[in-house]
Amino acid sequence: MKMKWMNWMVCMMLIISLLVPAVSASAAEDTAYVKVRLVGLGDDVKESWLPVRAGSYVNTAGESVALDKPTAMGALVQIARMEHLDYKAETTAYGVYVKQVGTYQEKKPTANMGWGVWVNGKAPGVGAESAEIKSGDEIVWGFYDWEKTLYPQVEMPKYVKAGVPFEVKVTAEQTTYDAEFNPTVTTVNVEGATVKLKNTEAAFVTDANGVAQITLAHAGLAQLTVEKFNTDGTPLLLRSGDVQVLAAWQTNTFTDLAGYEWATASIQQLADKGIVIGDGAGHFAPGRSVSRGELAKILSLSGDLNFGVKGGFMDVGSTHLFKDYVQNVAYKGYMNGYAAGDLQAPDYLFKPEQGLTREELAVVLVRAAGLQPSNTKMLLPYSDRESVKEYAVPYLLTAYQNGLMKGDAEGTFRPQATVKRAEAAKALVNVLSKYDVK
């Protein structure tokens, strides 16, 4: 009986390591801010962005096993601690073997059920305690049937139009083994997967080509999840996390852009993607000041929609309209918070409703473009350069040298003036046309 159990465990370890190619190694970080998903059965999915550092896990023998860098096992320890879940992990010659997390334990409800881990959609190819992770990674710990459950890959456009159907395609890498246990990996279309529109009753099913036709009724950011279960409740797909898509209205005509012809094309470009929407009554309000929270939203929707998180701010609560966007730009290092008015101090307050200044916008644009602040001794070519705050001078130089922002006809930059919505649209499109904003 013991030999049979050992053979089953060895098979599980080999299958987890051979499912797909190994994740490439990279330099270890002291702290990795990563997205961690813990997927049980049915709708039991726990998800959070967490900082993972060096630490340890406790094995079934009661020993504390050191983790000297951020790893996939460290991510499990972190989310289990946060969710107040117990885990059972056995130290084996093949690496750590997770037997149970919470109420989900190996071989129940079926003999092939157990825990596996994926990093950015791939099995690590090494033990979870050795699988290094870096900031921005997605680590998924899933309770699955190793003979039946597939890890889904979801393809769909980033930008769509409300009321216009678009396709979501679901595929998966399926691994088969020969008599010598050599793996063959093929990509298959997933038929019968359910694509759910979060916070609604809407659900769509993939056809034989793995494609579901989706229509969104409203403009804005929409979240989809993908799942498929056997009749006995066994997952045939590891339930996906939120997959986000941004919808624009089919017609984006603003009636209040007279006098802003210099920014009209940029405003229209953002509106056509749903990055800006206006008030729904044909008004963009180009002359209104843009707030720091609004810029965080516009910037976030212009980049990768898989938002990252780095803590919170005292003035941005869990229900705040701009919470996800503010946390995203802070995580990516595009925008800082304030403490006692010092932009270089710890991030206590974000001040999302406060108007954004022109020098702040220059700083954000340089960071979003991935440019290094200038270290030259060149003077800013503006007559009001002495009013630029010291920390912003290198960024303004870089913005000027790379054509990201301009002064006015009088040769001034007006660094403390608040940015208008038309200015923000023009500057952002200027950056997006030249650089890859993450």
N, C-alpha and C positions, 0 to 999 in steps of 0.2 A: 504493500500500500504506500509506504514511504517512497519507494523507487518510482511508482506511478506518479505520485505528486511531484517529485523532483523533475521527471521528464516533462510534465505539463508546464512547470514553471520555466524550465530551460527553453521550451518551445515558445512560450509567451515572450521571454526576453529576446530570443532570436528574431521573432516576428516583428516585435516593436522596433528592433534595430535595423531590420532589412526592408521595412515597408517602402522606404524611399531613400534616396541618397542622403548622406550625412550633411548637416548644416556646416557651412564653411567656418573655420575658426577665425576669430578676430581678436584684437587686443582687448584684454579684460578691462572693464571699468570698475571703479570703486563702488559706484552706485548706478544701477540700471533702472530707469523709470520705464516700466513695461506694462502692457495690457495683459492681465491674467484672467483666463476664463476657466471655471470649474464646471464641467458639464456632467450632470447626473442623468436620470431617466426622465422622459417627458419634457416638461417645461422647466425642470429644475436646473437653472443656469445661474451661476453667480459670476459677476464680472466686475473688475475694478482695475484702474491704473494704480500701480504700487511701486514704491522704491524697493528694490531688492539689493541687498549688500551681502558681504561675507557673513556667515553664521554657522548654523549646524542643524542637523535633524537628529531625532532620537529613534533608534531602531527597535525592533521587537525584542532585542536582548536587553533593552534598557540603557544602551550605550549612546553617548552623545558623539555624533560623527561630524567632524568639522567640514565646513564648506568655505574654502579660502577665497572665493570670488562669487560674483552673482551667477547663479546657475538656475536651470529649470527646476531642480529640487528645492532650491531656496525660494522660488516663486510659489511652489505648492505650500511650503511652510508658512509663508507670509499670508497667503489668502486663507489658509486653514485657521491661522491665528485670528485674523480679522473676522472671520465668519463663526468663530468659536466652535470649530469642528476638530474632532480627534482624527488621527491618521495612524495607520500601521505600515511601517516600512522595514523591509528586511534587507540587510547587507549581504550580498552574495558575491561570488567570484565574477559574475557578469555585470556587477553594478547594483545600485539600489533597486529593489523591487517593491513597488507600492501595492500592498494587499487590500487596503481599505481606506476610504475617506468618508467621514460621517457615517451614514447608514449603509453605504454601498460597499459591499465586500466581494472579493473574487468568487467566481463560480456560482453566483446567485444573481438573477433567477435561472440562468442557464450555465452549463458547464464551461462555456468559453468566454464568460464575462470576466472582465478585469480592467485595470487602469492603464492607460497609455498617455504619452505626452507628445505634443507637436510644437515645434518652434517655427513660427511663420509658415504654417501649413505643412511642414516637413518633420518626419521623425528624426531625432537628432543623430541616430547611428551610434551613439555612445550612451552610457548610463546617465540618468538625469542629474546625478551629482557632478558629472563632468561636462555637461552640456552648457557651455558658456552663453550668456545672453547679454545684450546691449540695449541701451535706451532706444525706445521705439518698437522693440520686438513685441510680438503677440505670442504668449505661451498658453497653450490649451491643454489642460488635464481632462481627459474624457473617460467615462465609464462606458465600455463598448464591448461588442462581441467581435473577437479578432477574426472570425471566419466570415462575418456578414457586414459589419459596419464599415462604411467608407467615410473618408474625410472630404467634405465638399469643397469645390472651387467654384466661386460665383463670378460670372462675367456679366457686366451690364454697363451702359453708358454712365458717365459721371453727371452730365447735364441732360435734362429732358424737358418736355413741354407738358404742362397740365392739360389733360383732356386728350393727349395724343399717345396711342399705345407704343410701348417700347418692349424690347426683349430682355429677359433675364435667362441666362444659360447656366445650367448646373452640370458640372462634370466632376469626376473623381478619378484618382489614380488607384487602380485595382491591382493587387499583387497576388500572383499564383506561384506555386512551388512544385518542382519536379520531385522525383523520388529521392534525390540527393539533397533536397531542401534548397536548391538554387532558385532565387526569385526571378520572376518576370513581371515587369511593371507595365501596364497599359492604361491609357486614359479612356474612360467610358462615359457616355452620356447617361445622366441619371433621369430615368422616367418615373413619374409618379411622386416627385418631391413636391412638398407644399411650400409655397412662398407666401409668407404672411406679411401684411402691412401693419406695422406696430401701431398700437393705440386705436385700431379700427377692427371691424369684423371681417374686413376684406381678406380673401385668401385665393391663391391661384395655384394651379397644378402644372408641372412640366410634362411635355409630351415625349414621344419616343426619341426626339432629338435633344431632350434635356432642356427644352425651351418653354418658358411661360410668358404669355403676353400680359403686360401690366399696364394699367392706366391709372394715373393719379388725378384726383379731382381738383386739387388745390396746388398753388405755387408754394414753394418753401422746401425745407429739408425733410425728407421722408426716410424712415428706417424700415428695412425689410429683414426678415429672418427666414432661414431655409431649414426644413426638417423632413424626415421620412421615417416611419416606424413599421415594423412587421405587425401582423395581427395579434401576436402575443405580447406586444409592447417593446420588443427588442428594437433598439435603434438601428436602422439600415443606413442612416447618415448621422454623423456626429453633428448635433444641432449647431448651426452657425451662430455667430454673434451678430450684432446689428451691422447690416450692410447699408450704407447711406447713399442716397441719390438726391440731387438738387433739381427741383422743377421750377421753371419760369412760366409766366402766363404766355399764352400764344401770341397775344398782341400787347406790345409794350410801347405805348405812345404816351408821352408826357406833354402836357399842354402849357407848362410853365418854364420852358427853357429859352424863351426869348431873351437875348442879351448874353446868353451863355453858349453861343455857337462854338466857341473854342473848346468846350468840354462835351458838346452834345454827342459826338461819336463815341467817346469813352463811356459816357453814361449809358448809351444805348447798348454798347458791347457788354457791359456788366448786367444790364437788365435782361438781355437776351439769354443769359445763362442762369438767371435767377439769383445772382449774387446781390443785386439790389432790386427792390420791388416797388418802392414808392408807397403811397397811402392807399392804393387800390381805387382811387378816383381820378387817376390821370395826373397826379401831382408828384413831382420828385423833390421839390423844395431845394433847388440848387444853391440858394443863398443862405440856407440855414447852417449854423455851426454843426459840425460833426462831433459827437461825443466820443470819449475814449472807448466806451463799450461798443458803440456802433462800428468804430474802426476795427475793433477786435473781431466782430462778427463778419464784416466784409472781408477782412484779411483771411480769416479761417475758411470761409466759403470759397475763396480763391485758390486754396491749396488742397492738400490731401484731406478728404472728408473723414478719415479715420482719426478723430481728434485725440490728441494726447492730453494728459492732465498732470499738473505739478501743484498739488496742494490747493489751497484756497486763500481768499482774502477776507478780512474782517467785514468788509462792506459789500461782499458778493456772496450772498447766502445760497443755500441749496436750491431755492426756488427762483432765484434771480433770472430775469429774462436773458441775460448775456453770460450766465455762469459757464457753460461749456466753452464758449468762445474766448472768454477771458482766461480761463485755465489753459486753453490750448495755446494762445499766443505767449503766455507766461512760460509754459512748458518748452516751447520752441525758442524762447529767448528773444522774441520780437519786441515785447513790451514788458516793462518793469512796474512794480508798485511804488508806493511812496511811504516814507516815514518822516514826519516832521518837515515835509517839503523837500527832502533831499532824495533825488532820483537814484542815487547810488546806495542808499540805505536798504535794509531788509524790507521785504514786500509785506507790509502790514495792510496798507490800503491801496486799492486799485483806482478808486474814484471814477467809476464807470460813467456817471452822468456828467462829469466835468468836460468842458470843451477841450479839444485837442489843439495844442499850439503848433505853429509851423515848424519850429525847431524839433518838437517831439516827432512830428511826421517824418522829418528828414532822418531822424535816428531810426525810426521803425522801418522806413524804406530801405536804408542801407543794410540793416540786419536781415530783412526778408529777402533781399537780393543776394545775401551771402557774401557781401563785400567786407573787406577789412577797413576799419576807419583809418583815414590818412594820418601818417606820422610826419608829413612834410612841414616846413616852417612857413609855407606860403600863407599870406593873409587872405581872408575872405574878401572877395571883390564887391563888398556892399558897404555903403556909407554908415550903416547902423551895426556894423560887426561887433562893436564894443558891447552891445546889449545882448549878444549871444552868450548863454551860460557856458561856463568853461567845459563841462563834460560833453557838450554838444558840438563844440568847434570841429573836432576831427570828423564827425559824421557829416556836418554841413559841407566841409571841404570835399569829402568823398561824394556826396550828393551832387555838388556843383561840378566836380571833375567828370562825373559819369552821366551828367545830363538828367538826373532824376527829378530835380526841382530847379526853378528859376526864381530870381528876384523880380521886382516890378520895373516899370519904365523909368521910375525915378532913381533907380540904382539902390533900392533898399530891399531887405529881405523880410522885414517885420517878423522877427523870430518869436515874439510873444503873442502875436495876433492869432486868433482861433481860426482853424481851417474850415472852410466852407465845404459843403457836400460836393459841389462841382469840382473844387480843387482836389479833394481826396480821390474822386473818381478818375480825374485826369492823371494824377500822379501814380495811382495804383496801376492803371492800364499801361502807363509808361514802363513801370517795372515789370509787369507781367509779359510785356512784348519782348523784353530783353533777357529776363532771368527766369529760372525755374523756382517758383515759390513753393516750398514744401507744405 
